[in-house]
């Protein structure tokens, strides 16, 4: 199993769509920034068929250092829970490779670019 980095995704998307690498990089970074901001506000993010990101509060607890067996107080904190979507679950269960239709993505992106002008 390989580790895919953000750079790898940017390169793959740039190659598949024909968009400049810098445009893809800015778009992905903007997306990630918005996801982080919305989760920071406590909002739930739902991407149909992909999954749902939710902020959860974890209660304070007492843990134990396994080396020294000393009791340690762990403070409460917020964390993010991801619940997998239906199509992703099916793809993982069946070992399928899901390919986004590049033609549709380009057509939508070109339309949005025209609207901005």
C-alpha positions, 0 to 999 in steps of 0.5 A: 500500500502506497502513501499518496501525498497532496503533491501526488494528487495535484500532479495526477489531477493536473495530468488528467484534466490538462489544467496547470499544476499551479491552478490545481494546487491553489484549488485543492489548497483552497478546498482544504482551507475551507474544510478546516475552517468549517470544521473549526466552526463546528460545522458538519461537512457532507459530501454525498457518496464520499462521506461526512466529516463531523466534529466530536467532543472527547471527554476528559479522562485519566490515562496510564503511562504504560512505561511508568504506570503513572496516572495521567490526566488527559484533557477534553478535546475536539476531534474530527470523525469521518463516516464513509459514504455509500459509493466509497464503501462499495468501492473499497469492499469490491476493490473497484477503482473509481474514475471521475469523468474528466470531460464533465469536470472540464466542462463544468470548470470551463463554465465556471470560468466563463461566469467569472469573466 
